[in-house]
């Protein structure tokens, strides 16, 4: 199974392209990240439960970046949450 990633979006128009399932916005700074599954989970079928877990994990990671006074990375590898 291919690793899922979240990539920072530079432009609003980038959303809803290249197979991402969700867009996550950092509550602190407003940076936006698209979760890219690459169409490989469950044979290309959207898994809502997995998407919810990925969104929650990424939101926690973004909060932790601010607590640690780190900049968000341009892309974040998501752990296997299935």
PyMOL Python script that loads the backbone (N, CA, C, O; Angstrom):
from pymol import cmd

cmd.read_pdbstr("""\
ATOM      1  N   UNK A   1       0.844  -1.178   0.000  1.00  0.00           N
ATOM      2  CA  UNK A   1       0.000   0.000   0.000  1.00  0.00           C
ATOM      3  C   UNK A   1       0.889   1.241   0.000  1.00  0.00           C
ATOM      4  O   UNK A   1       1.853   1.328   0.760  1.00  0.00           O
ATOM      5  N   UNK A   2       0.562   2.168  -0.836  1.00  0.00           N
ATOM      6  CA  UNK A   2       1.303   3.410  -0.957  1.00  0.00           C
ATOM      7  C   UNK A   2       1.036   4.306   0.247  1.00  0.00           C
ATOM      8  O   UNK A   2      -0.070   4.323   0.786  1.00  0.00           O
ATOM      9  N   UNK A   3       2.058   5.050   0.662  1.00  0.00           N
ATOM     10  CA  UNK A   3       1.918   5.958   1.793  1.00  0.00           C
ATOM     11  C   UNK A   3       1.033   7.139   1.415  1.00  0.00           C
ATOM     12  O   UNK A   3       1.156   7.691   0.322  1.00  0.00           O
ATOM     13  N   UNK A   4       0.160   7.514   2.307  1.00  0.00           N
ATOM     14  CA  UNK A   4      -0.683   8.694   2.118  1.00  0.00           C
ATOM     15  C   UNK A   4       0.095   9.912   2.571  1.00  0.00           C
ATOM     16  O   UNK A   4       0.878   9.846   3.518  1.00  0.00           O
ATOM     17  N   UNK A   5      -0.124  11.020   1.890  1.00  0.00           N
ATOM     18  CA  UNK A   5       0.533  12.261   2.255  1.00  0.00           C
ATOM     19  C   UNK A   5      -0.467  13.409   2.293  1.00  0.00           C
ATOM     20  O   UNK A   5      -1.518  13.374   1.653  1.00  0.00           O
ATOM     21  N   UNK A   6      -0.106  14.410   3.054  1.00  0.00           N
ATOM     22  CA  UNK A   6      -0.851  15.668   3.063  1.00  0.00           C
ATOM     23  C   UNK A   6       0.099  16.722   2.522  1.00  0.00           C
ATOM     24  O   UNK A   6       1.218  16.859   3.015  1.00  0.00           O
ATOM     25  N   UNK A   7      -0.329  17.460   1.524  1.00  0.00           N
ATOM     26  CA  UNK A   7       0.513  18.485   0.914  1.00  0.00           C
ATOM     27  C   UNK A   7      -0.109  19.854   1.109  1.00  0.00           C
ATOM     28  O   UNK A   7      -1.313  20.049   0.942  1.00  0.00           O
ATOM     29  N   UNK A   8       0.759  20.801   1.470  1.00  0.00           N
ATOM     30  CA  UNK A   8       0.295  22.172   1.679  1.00  0.00           C
ATOM     31  C   UNK A   8      -0.157  22.751   0.346  1.00  0.00           C
ATOM     32  O   UNK A   8       0.511  22.591  -0.675  1.00  0.00           O
ATOM     33  N   UNK A   9      -1.288  23.417   0.371  1.00  0.00           N
ATOM     34  CA  UNK A   9      -1.834  24.068  -0.822  1.00  0.00           C
ATOM     35  C   UNK A   9      -1.379  25.520  -0.836  1.00  0.00           C
ATOM     36  O   UNK A   9      -1.517  26.234   0.157  1.00  0.00           O
ATOM     37  N   UNK A  10      -0.854  25.937  -1.933  1.00  0.00           N
ATOM     38  CA  UNK A  10      -0.394  27.323  -2.074  1.00  0.00           C
ATOM     39  C   UNK A  10      -1.509  28.231  -2.564  1.00  0.00           C
ATOM     40  O   UNK A  10      -1.554  29.410  -2.211  1.00  0.00           O
ATOM     41  N   UNK A  11      -2.408  27.689  -3.375  1.00  0.00           N
ATOM     42  CA  UNK A  11      -3.485  28.487  -3.954  1.00  0.00           C
ATOM     43  C   UNK A  11      -4.808  27.808  -3.658  1.00  0.00           C
ATOM     44  O   UNK A  11      -4.880  26.582  -3.578  1.00  0.00           O
ATOM     45  N   UNK A  12      -5.842  28.595  -3.496  1.00  0.00           N
ATOM     46  CA  UNK A  12      -7.173  28.048  -3.234  1.00  0.00           C
ATOM     47  C   UNK A  12      -7.625  27.170  -4.400  1.00  0.00           C
ATOM     48  O   UNK A  12      -8.316  26.175  -4.185  1.00  0.00           O
ATOM     49  N   UNK A  13      -7.252  27.518  -5.613  1.00  0.00           N
ATOM     50  CA  UNK A  13      -7.680  26.765  -6.785  1.00  0.00           C
ATOM     51  C   UNK A  13      -7.075  25.365  -6.844  1.00  0.00           C
ATOM     52  O   UNK A  13      -7.533  24.540  -7.634  1.00  0.00           O
ATOM     53  N   UNK A  14      -6.060  25.075  -6.030  1.00  0.00           N
ATOM     54  CA  UNK A  14      -5.444  23.751  -6.043  1.00  0.00           C
ATOM     55  C   UNK A  14      -6.324  22.697  -5.405  1.00  0.00           C
ATOM     56  O   UNK A  14      -6.121  21.509  -5.658  1.00  0.00           O
ATOM     57  N   UNK A  15      -7.284  23.076  -4.597  1.00  0.00           N
ATOM     58  CA  UNK A  15      -8.146  22.097  -3.924  1.00  0.00           C
ATOM     59  C   UNK A  15      -8.955  21.318  -4.957  1.00  0.00           C
ATOM     60  O   UNK A  15      -9.190  21.793  -6.068  1.00  0.00           O
ATOM     61  N   UNK A  16      -9.372  20.121  -4.575  1.00  0.00           N
ATOM     62  CA  UNK A  16     -10.224  19.273  -5.413  1.00  0.00           C
ATOM     63  C   UNK A  16      -9.531  18.842  -6.701  1.00  0.00           C
ATOM     64  O   UNK A  16     -10.153  18.798  -7.762  1.00  0.00           O
ATOM     65  N   UNK A  17      -8.229  18.522  -6.604  1.00  0.00           N
ATOM     66  CA  UNK A  17      -7.524  17.997  -7.758  1.00  0.00           C
ATOM     67  C   UNK A  17      -6.622  16.859  -7.322  1.00  0.00           C
ATOM     68  O   UNK A  17      -6.264  16.760  -6.149  1.00  0.00           O
ATOM     69  N   UNK A  18      -6.258  16.014  -8.247  1.00  0.00           N
ATOM     70  CA  UNK A  18      -5.290  14.940  -8.046  1.00  0.00           C
ATOM     71  C   UNK A  18      -5.685  13.933  -6.976  1.00  0.00           C
ATOM     72  O   UNK A  18      -4.800  13.379  -6.324  1.00  0.00           O
ATOM     73  N   UNK A  19      -6.959  13.671  -6.767  1.00  0.00           N
ATOM     74  CA  UNK A  19      -7.389  12.577  -5.930  1.00  0.00           C
ATOM     75  C   UNK A  19      -7.324  12.766  -4.434  1.00  0.00           C
ATOM     76  O   UNK A  19      -7.367  11.778  -3.701  1.00  0.00           O
ATOM     77  N   UNK A  20      -7.221  13.993  -3.941  1.00  0.00           N
ATOM     78  CA  UNK A  20      -7.245  14.135  -2.491  1.00  0.00           C
ATOM     79  C   UNK A  20      -8.644  13.878  -1.963  1.00  0.00           C
ATOM     80  O   UNK A  20      -9.635  14.104  -2.657  1.00  0.00           O
ATOM     81  N   UNK A  21      -8.714  13.404  -0.734  1.00  0.00           N
ATOM     82  CA  UNK A  21     -10.009  13.098  -0.161  1.00  0.00           C
ATOM     83  C   UNK A  21     -10.510  14.221   0.722  1.00  0.00           C
ATOM     84  O   UNK A  21     -11.718  14.439   0.809  1.00  0.00           O
ATOM     85  N   UNK A  22      -9.630  14.926   1.368  1.00  0.00           N
ATOM     86  CA  UNK A  22     -10.019  15.960   2.327  1.00  0.00           C
ATOM     87  C   UNK A  22      -9.043  17.130   2.259  1.00  0.00           C
ATOM     88  O   UNK A  22      -7.886  16.971   1.869  1.00  0.00           O
ATOM     89  N   UNK A  23      -9.527  18.301   2.643  1.00  0.00           N
ATOM     90  CA  UNK A  23      -8.678  19.464   2.821  1.00  0.00           C
ATOM     91  C   UNK A  23      -8.769  19.872   4.278  1.00  0.00           C
ATOM     92  O   UNK A  23      -9.865  20.017   4.821  1.00  0.00           O
ATOM     93  N   UNK A  24      -7.608  20.060   4.918  1.00  0.00           N
ATOM     94  CA  UNK A  24      -7.527  20.417   6.330  1.00  0.00           C
ATOM     95  C   UNK A  24      -6.943  21.818   6.432  1.00  0.00           C
ATOM     96  O   UNK A  24      -5.947  22.134   5.782  1.00  0.00           O
ATOM     97  N   UNK A  25      -7.574  22.660   7.257  1.00  0.00           N
ATOM     98  CA  UNK A  25      -7.104  24.029   7.461  1.00  0.00           C
ATOM     99  C   UNK A  25      -6.594  24.150   8.887  1.00  0.00           C
ATOM    100  O   UNK A  25      -7.279  23.759   9.832  1.00  0.00           O
ATOM    101  N   UNK A  26      -5.382  24.696   9.045  1.00  0.00           N
ATOM    102  CA  UNK A  26      -4.825  24.925  10.375  1.00  0.00           C
ATOM    103  C   UNK A  26      -5.617  26.045  11.043  1.00  0.00           C
ATOM    104  O   UNK A  26      -5.730  27.145  10.501  1.00  0.00           O
ATOM    105  N   UNK A  27      -6.162  25.758  12.220  1.00  0.00           N
ATOM    106  CA  UNK A  27      -6.968  26.749  12.939  1.00  0.00           C
ATOM    107  C   UNK A  27      -6.149  27.943  13.408  1.00  0.00           C
ATOM    108  O   UNK A  27      -6.698  29.023  13.625  1.00  0.00           O
ATOM    109  N   UNK A  28      -4.838  27.760  13.568  1.00  0.00           N
ATOM    110  CA  UNK A  28      -3.987  28.825  14.093  1.00  0.00           C
ATOM    111  C   UNK A  28      -3.516  29.793  13.010  1.00  0.00           C
ATOM    112  O   UNK A  28      -3.596  31.009  13.183  1.00  0.00           O
ATOM    113  N   UNK A  29      -3.021  29.251  11.887  1.00  0.00           N
ATOM    114  CA  UNK A  29      -2.422  30.128  10.877  1.00  0.00           C
ATOM    115  C   UNK A  29      -3.173  30.137   9.544  1.00  0.00           C
ATOM    116  O   UNK A  29      -2.895  30.974   8.685  1.00  0.00           O
ATOM    117  N   UNK A  30      -4.113  29.223   9.368  1.00  0.00           N
ATOM    118  CA  UNK A  30      -4.915  29.214   8.152  1.00  0.00           C
ATOM    119  C   UNK A  30      -4.307  28.479   6.973  1.00  0.00           C
ATOM    120  O   UNK A  30      -4.914  28.444   5.903  1.00  0.00           O
ATOM    121  N   UNK A  31      -3.123  27.887   7.130  1.00  0.00           N
ATOM    122  CA  UNK A  31      -2.552  27.139   6.016  1.00  0.00           C
ATOM    123  C   UNK A  31      -3.425  25.930   5.728  1.00  0.00           C
ATOM    124  O   UNK A  31      -3.994  25.325   6.637  1.00  0.00           O
ATOM    125  N   UNK A  32      -3.525  25.584   4.436  1.00  0.00           N
ATOM    126  CA  UNK A  32      -4.412  24.510   4.000  1.00  0.00           C
ATOM    127  C   UNK A  32      -3.585  23.333   3.491  1.00  0.00           C
ATOM    128  O   UNK A  32      -2.564  23.518   2.830  1.00  0.00           O
ATOM    129  N   UNK A  33      -4.037  22.127   3.806  1.00  0.00           N
ATOM    130  CA  UNK A  33      -3.368  20.901   3.391  1.00  0.00           C
ATOM    131  C   UNK A  33      -4.382  19.966   2.763  1.00  0.00           C
ATOM    132  O   UNK A  33      -5.490  19.805   3.275  1.00  0.00           O
ATOM    133  N   UNK A  34      -4.000  19.346   1.645  1.00  0.00           N
ATOM    134  CA  UNK A  34      -4.853  18.359   0.981  1.00  0.00           C
ATOM    135  C   UNK A  34      -4.283  16.986   1.253  1.00  0.00           C
ATOM    136  O   UNK A  34      -3.083  16.763   1.092  1.00  0.00           O
ATOM    137  N   UNK A  35      -5.139  16.061   1.667  1.00  0.00           N
ATOM    138  CA  UNK A  35      -4.717  14.692   1.908  1.00  0.00           C
ATOM    139  C   UNK A  35      -4.832  13.926   0.600  1.00  0.00           C
ATOM    140  O   UNK A  35      -5.909  13.825   0.013  1.00  0.00           O
ATOM    141  N   UNK A  36      -3.700  13.389   0.154  1.00  0.00           N
ATOM    142  CA  UNK A  36      -3.630  12.641  -1.097  1.00  0.00           C
ATOM    143  C   UNK A  36      -3.510  11.161  -0.791  1.00  0.00           C
ATOM    144  O   UNK A  36      -2.552  10.735  -0.145  1.00  0.00           O
ATOM    145  N   UNK A  37      -4.463  10.382  -1.244  1.00  0.00           N
ATOM    146  CA  UNK A  37      -4.409   8.936  -1.048  1.00  0.00           C
ATOM    147  C   UNK A  37      -3.890   8.210  -2.273  1.00  0.00           C
ATOM    148  O   UNK A  37      -3.620   7.011  -2.201  1.00  0.00           O
ATOM    149  N   UNK A  38      -3.745   8.878  -3.364  1.00  0.00           N
ATOM    150  CA  UNK A  38      -3.227   8.253  -4.565  1.00  0.00           C
ATOM    151  C   UNK A  38      -4.160   7.228  -5.200  1.00  0.00           C
ATOM    152  O   UNK A  38      -3.761   6.510  -6.117  1.00  0.00           O
ATOM    153  N   UNK A  39      -5.401   7.155  -4.718  1.00  0.00           N
ATOM    154  CA  UNK A  39      -6.363   6.242  -5.307  1.00  0.00           C
ATOM    155  C   UNK A  39      -6.080   4.769  -5.061  1.00  0.00           C
ATOM    156  O   UNK A  39      -6.567   3.915  -5.802  1.00  0.00           O
ATOM    157  N   UNK A  40      -5.289   4.453  -4.017  1.00  0.00           N
ATOM    158  CA  UNK A  40      -4.913   3.063  -3.798  1.00  0.00           C
ATOM    159  C   UNK A  40      -5.647   2.414  -2.636  1.00  0.00           C
ATOM    160  O   UNK A  40      -5.606   1.189  -2.517  1.00  0.00           O
ATOM    161  N   UNK A  41      -6.310   3.165  -1.782  1.00  0.00           N
ATOM    162  CA  UNK A  41      -6.999   2.562  -0.653  1.00  0.00           C
ATOM    163  C   UNK A  41      -8.261   1.864  -1.116  1.00  0.00           C
ATOM    164  O   UNK A  41      -9.072   2.439  -1.842  1.00  0.00           O
ATOM    165  N   UNK A  42      -8.421   0.632  -0.696  1.00  0.00           N
ATOM    166  CA  UNK A  42      -9.621  -0.147  -1.013  1.00  0.00           C
ATOM    167  C   UNK A  42      -9.902  -0.181  -2.516  1.00  0.00           C
ATOM    168  O   UNK A  42     -11.049  -0.063  -2.945  1.00  0.00           O
ATOM    169  N   UNK A  43      -8.844  -0.344  -3.307  1.00  0.00           N
ATOM    170  CA  UNK A  43      -9.039  -0.429  -4.752  1.00  0.00           C
ATOM    171  C   UNK A  43      -9.516   0.860  -5.368  1.00  0.00           C
ATOM    172  O   UNK A  43     -10.212   0.830  -6.383  1.00  0.00           O
ATOM    173  N   UNK A  44      -9.163   2.004  -4.784  1.00  0.00           N
ATOM    174  CA  UNK A  44      -9.564   3.293  -5.321  1.00  0.00           C
ATOM    175  C   UNK A  44     -10.874   3.803  -4.765  1.00  0.00           C
ATOM    176  O   UNK A  44     -11.332   4.873  -5.164  1.00  0.00           O
ATOM    177  N   UNK A  45     -11.500   3.060  -3.844  1.00  0.00           N
ATOM    178  CA  UNK A  45     -12.764   3.471  -3.247  1.00  0.00           C
ATOM    179  C   UNK A  45     -12.480   4.365  -2.041  1.00  0.00           C
ATOM    180  O   UNK A  45     -11.602   4.057  -1.235  1.00  0.00           O
ATOM    181  N   UNK A  46     -13.206   5.450  -1.916  1.00  0.00           N
ATOM    182  CA  UNK A  46     -13.042   6.389  -0.804  1.00  0.00           C
ATOM    183  C   UNK A  46     -13.442   5.714   0.502  1.00  0.00           C
ATOM    184  O   UNK A  46     -14.539   5.163   0.601  1.00  0.00           O
ATOM    185  N   UNK A  47     -12.572   5.748   1.501  1.00  0.00           N
ATOM    186  CA  UNK A  47     -12.841   5.166   2.813  1.00  0.00           C
ATOM    187  C   UNK A  47     -13.087   6.312   3.788  1.00  0.00           C
ATOM    188  O   UNK A  47     -12.143   6.960   4.239  1.00  0.00           O
ATOM    189  N   UNK A  48     -14.354   6.562   4.113  1.00  0.00           N
ATOM    190  CA  UNK A  48     -14.718   7.697   4.969  1.00  0.00           C
ATOM    191  C   UNK A  48     -14.124   7.566   6.365  1.00  0.00           C
ATOM    192  O   UNK A  48     -13.703   8.568   6.944  1.00  0.00           O
ATOM    193  N   UNK A  49     -14.081   6.371   6.915  1.00  0.00           N
ATOM    194  CA  UNK A  49     -13.517   6.169   8.247  1.00  0.00           C
ATOM    195  C   UNK A  49     -12.042   6.495   8.284  1.00  0.00           C
ATOM    196  O   UNK A  49     -11.574   7.152   9.214  1.00  0.00           O
ATOM    197  N   UNK A  50     -11.301   6.043   7.279  1.00  0.00           N
ATOM    198  CA  UNK A  50      -9.878   6.339   7.195  1.00  0.00           C
ATOM    199  C   UNK A  50      -9.665   7.844   7.008  1.00  0.00           C
ATOM    200  O   UNK A  50      -8.773   8.422   7.629  1.00  0.00           O
ATOM    201  N   UNK A  51     -10.462   8.470   6.173  1.00  0.00           N
ATOM    202  CA  UNK A  51     -10.346   9.906   5.934  1.00  0.00           C
ATOM    203  C   UNK A  51     -10.548  10.697   7.224  1.00  0.00           C
ATOM    204  O   UNK A  51      -9.828  11.662   7.479  1.00  0.00           O
ATOM    205  N   UNK A  52     -11.524  10.293   8.040  1.00  0.00           N
ATOM    206  CA  UNK A  52     -11.763  10.977   9.321  1.00  0.00           C
ATOM    207  C   UNK A  52     -10.564  10.859  10.240  1.00  0.00           C
ATOM    208  O   UNK A  52     -10.176  11.834  10.885  1.00  0.00           O
ATOM    209  N   UNK A  53      -9.966   9.663  10.308  1.00  0.00           N
ATOM    210  CA  UNK A  53      -8.793   9.453  11.147  1.00  0.00           C
ATOM    211  C   UNK A  53      -7.615  10.294  10.668  1.00  0.00           C
ATOM    212  O   UNK A  53      -6.892  10.877  11.476  1.00  0.00           O
ATOM    213  N   UNK A  54      -7.425  10.356   9.345  1.00  0.00           N
ATOM    214  CA  UNK A  54      -6.330  11.143   8.782  1.00  0.00           C
ATOM    215  C   UNK A  54      -6.510  12.625   9.077  1.00  0.00           C
ATOM    216  O   UNK A  54      -5.548  13.309   9.426  1.00  0.00           O
ATOM    217  N   UNK A  55      -7.729  13.125   8.940  1.00  0.00           N
ATOM    218  CA  UNK A  55      -8.009  14.535   9.220  1.00  0.00           C
ATOM    219  C   UNK A  55      -7.714  14.851  10.675  1.00  0.00           C
ATOM    220  O   UNK A  55      -7.060  15.850  10.973  1.00  0.00           O
ATOM    221  N   UNK A  56      -8.193  14.004  11.590  1.00  0.00           N
ATOM    222  CA  UNK A  56      -7.967  14.233  13.026  1.00  0.00           C
ATOM    223  C   UNK A  56      -6.476  14.195  13.352  1.00  0.00           C
ATOM    224  O   UNK A  56      -5.986  15.029  14.114  1.00  0.00           O
ATOM    225  N   UNK A  57      -5.753  13.231  12.779  1.00  0.00           N
ATOM    226  CA  UNK A  57      -4.315  13.122  13.044  1.00  0.00           C
ATOM    227  C   UNK A  57      -3.590  14.360  12.541  1.00  0.00           C
ATOM    228  O   UNK A  57      -2.733  14.907  13.236  1.00  0.00           O
ATOM    229  N   UNK A  58      -3.932  14.804  11.331  1.00  0.00           N
ATOM    230  CA  UNK A  58      -3.264  15.970  10.750  1.00  0.00           C
ATOM    231  C   UNK A  58      -3.580  17.238  11.542  1.00  0.00           C
ATOM    232  O   UNK A  58      -2.693  18.066  11.749  1.00  0.00           O
ATOM    233  N   UNK A  59      -4.810  17.403  11.982  1.00  0.00           N
ATOM    234  CA  UNK A  59      -5.153  18.579  12.790  1.00  0.00           C
ATOM    235  C   UNK A  59      -4.337  18.602  14.077  1.00  0.00           C
ATOM    236  O   UNK A  59      -3.844  19.656  14.480  1.00  0.00           O
ATOM    237  N   UNK A  60      -4.190  17.452  14.722  1.00  0.00           N
ATOM    238  CA  UNK A  60      -3.354  17.377  15.931  1.00  0.00           C
ATOM    239  C   UNK A  60      -1.906  17.724  15.618  1.00  0.00           C
ATOM    240  O   UNK A  60      -1.251  18.423  16.391  1.00  0.00           O
ATOM    241  N   UNK A  61      -1.408  17.239  14.490  1.00  0.00           N
ATOM    242  CA  UNK A  61      -0.017  17.519  14.086  1.00  0.00           C
ATOM    243  C   UNK A  61       0.184  19.009  13.854  1.00  0.00           C
ATOM    244  O   UNK A  61       1.215  19.556  14.246  1.00  0.00           O
ATOM    245  N   UNK A  62      -0.779  19.679  13.225  1.00  0.00           N
ATOM    246  CA  UNK A  62      -0.663  21.112  12.964  1.00  0.00           C
ATOM    247  C   UNK A  62      -0.665  21.905  14.270  1.00  0.00           C
ATOM    248  O   UNK A  62       0.088  22.869  14.411  1.00  0.00           O
ATOM    249  N   UNK A  63      -1.505  21.507  15.222  1.00  0.00           N
ATOM    250  CA  UNK A  63      -1.511  22.153  16.546  1.00  0.00           C
ATOM    251  C   UNK A  63      -0.151  21.954  17.212  1.00  0.00           C
ATOM    252  O   UNK A  63       0.422  22.893  17.764  1.00  0.00           O
ATOM    253  N   UNK A  64       0.359  20.721  17.157  1.00  0.00           N
ATOM    254  CA  UNK A  64       1.644  20.416  17.791  1.00  0.00           C
ATOM    255  C   UNK A  64       2.776  21.236  17.165  1.00  0.00           C
ATOM    256  O   UNK A  64       3.675  21.678  17.880  1.00  0.00           O
ATOM    257  N   UNK A  65       2.749  21.446  15.853  1.00  0.00           N
ATOM    258  CA  UNK A  65       3.754  22.299  15.205  1.00  0.00           C
ATOM    259  C   UNK A  65       3.768  23.682  15.849  1.00  0.00           C
ATOM    260  O   UNK A  65       4.843  24.227  16.099  1.00  0.00           O
ATOM    261  N   UNK A  66       2.611  24.254  16.119  1.00  0.00           N
ATOM    262  CA  UNK A  66       2.548  25.583  16.728  1.00  0.00           C
ATOM    263  C   UNK A  66       3.006  25.551  18.177  1.00  0.00           C
ATOM    264  O   UNK A  66       3.678  26.477  18.631  1.00  0.00           O
ATOM    265  N   UNK A  67       2.653  24.496  18.914  1.00  0.00           N
ATOM    266  CA  UNK A  67       3.111  24.373  20.299  1.00  0.00           C
ATOM    267  C   UNK A  67       4.642  24.318  20.338  1.00  0.00           C
ATOM    268  O   UNK A  67       5.268  24.928  21.204  1.00  0.00           O
ATOM    269  N   UNK A  68       5.233  23.589  19.400  1.00  0.00           N
ATOM    270  CA  UNK A  68       6.689  23.448  19.330  1.00  0.00           C
ATOM    271  C   UNK A  68       7.358  24.626  18.611  1.00  0.00           C
ATOM    272  O   UNK A  68       8.581  24.655  18.469  1.00  0.00           O
ATOM    273  N   UNK A  69       6.554  25.595  18.160  1.00  0.00           N
ATOM    274  CA  UNK A  69       7.035  26.770  17.429  1.00  0.00           C
ATOM    275  C   UNK A  69       7.832  26.381  16.186  1.00  0.00           C
ATOM    276  O   UNK A  69       8.882  26.951  15.889  1.00  0.00           O
ATOM    277  N   UNK A  70       7.283  25.366  15.452  1.00  0.00           N
ATOM    278  CA  UNK A  70       7.870  24.914  14.195  1.00  0.00           C
ATOM    279  C   UNK A  70       6.988  25.361  13.049  1.00  0.00           C
ATOM    280  O   UNK A  70       5.778  25.526  13.201  1.00  0.00           O
ATOM    281  N   UNK A  71       7.613  25.555  11.897  1.00  0.00           N
ATOM    282  CA  UNK A  71       6.844  25.820  10.688  1.00  0.00           C
ATOM    283  C   UNK A  71       6.266  24.502  10.188  1.00  0.00           C
ATOM    284  O   UNK A  71       6.851  23.438  10.394  1.00  0.00           O
ATOM    285  N   UNK A  72       5.111  24.583   9.531  1.00  0.00           N
ATOM    286  CA  UNK A  72       4.531  23.388   8.921  1.00  0.00           C
ATOM    287  C   UNK A  72       5.395  22.982   7.733  1.00  0.00           C
ATOM    288  O   UNK A  72       5.880  23.836   6.991  1.00  0.00           O
ATOM    289  N   UNK A  73       5.585  21.686   7.557  1.00  0.00           N
ATOM    290  CA  UNK A  73       6.306  21.181   6.391  1.00  0.00           C
ATOM    291  C   UNK A  73       5.419  21.301   5.155  1.00  0.00           C
ATOM    292  O   UNK A  73       4.196  21.378   5.269  1.00  0.00           O
ATOM    293  N   UNK A  74       6.028  21.317   3.992  1.00  0.00           N
ATOM    294  CA  UNK A  74       5.284  21.385   2.744  1.00  0.00           C
ATOM    295  C   UNK A  74       4.483  20.130   2.480  1.00  0.00           C
ATOM    296  O   UNK A  74       3.435  20.180   1.836  1.00  0.00           O
ATOM    297  N   UNK A  75       4.975  18.996   2.976  1.00  0.00           N
ATOM    298  CA  UNK A  75       4.219  17.756   2.870  1.00  0.00           C
ATOM    299  C   UNK A  75       4.471  16.930   4.127  1.00  0.00           C
ATOM    300  O   UNK A  75       5.546  16.980   4.723  1.00  0.00           O
ATOM    301  N   UNK A  76       3.450  16.173   4.510  1.00  0.00           N
ATOM    302  CA  UNK A  76       3.496  15.372   5.732  1.00  0.00           C
ATOM    303  C   UNK A  76       3.072  13.954   5.378  1.00  0.00           C
ATOM    304  O   UNK A  76       1.993  13.744   4.824  1.00  0.00           O
ATOM    305  N   UNK A  77       3.929  12.971   5.702  1.00  0.00           N
ATOM    306  CA  UNK A  77       3.539  11.574   5.514  1.00  0.00           C
ATOM    307  C   UNK A  77       2.593  11.206   6.647  1.00  0.00           C
ATOM    308  O   UNK A  77       2.894  11.430   7.819  1.00  0.00           O
ATOM    309  N   UNK A  78       1.460  10.647   6.290  1.00  0.00           N
ATOM    310  CA  UNK A  78       0.470  10.246   7.285  1.00  0.00           C
ATOM    311  C   UNK A  78       0.740   8.809   7.721  1.00  0.00           C
ATOM    312  O   UNK A  78       1.104   7.977   6.890  1.00  0.00           O
ATOM    313  N   UNK A  79       0.570   8.502   8.998  1.00  0.00           N
ATOM    314  CA  UNK A  79       0.783   7.131   9.464  1.00  0.00           C
ATOM    315  C   UNK A  79      -0.317   6.205   8.951  1.00  0.00           C
ATOM    316  O   UNK A  79      -1.385   6.662   8.545  1.00  0.00           O
ATOM    317  N   UNK A  80      -0.046   4.904   8.974  1.00  0.00           N
ATOM    318  CA  UNK A  80      -1.044   3.913   8.589  1.00  0.00           C
ATOM    319  C   UNK A  80      -2.079   3.824   9.691  1.00  0.00           C
ATOM    320  O   UNK A  80      -1.801   3.261  10.750  1.00  0.00           O
ATOM    321  N   UNK A  81      -3.258   4.363   9.471  1.00  0.00           N
ATOM    322  CA  UNK A  81      -4.300   4.446  10.493  1.00  0.00           C
ATOM    323  C   UNK A  81      -5.419   3.444  10.261  1.00  0.00           C
ATOM    324  O   UNK A  81      -6.431   3.487  10.960  1.00  0.00           O
ATOM    325  N   UNK A  82      -5.265   2.550   9.305  1.00  0.00           N
ATOM    326  CA  UNK A  82      -6.354   1.610   9.026  1.00  0.00           C
ATOM    327  C   UNK A  82      -6.361   0.441   9.984  1.00  0.00           C
ATOM    328  O   UNK A  82      -7.217  -0.438   9.881  1.00  0.00           O
TER     329      UNK A  82
END
""", "prot")
cmd.dss("prot")
cmd.show_as("cartoon", "prot")
cmd.util.cbc("prot")
cmd.orient("prot")
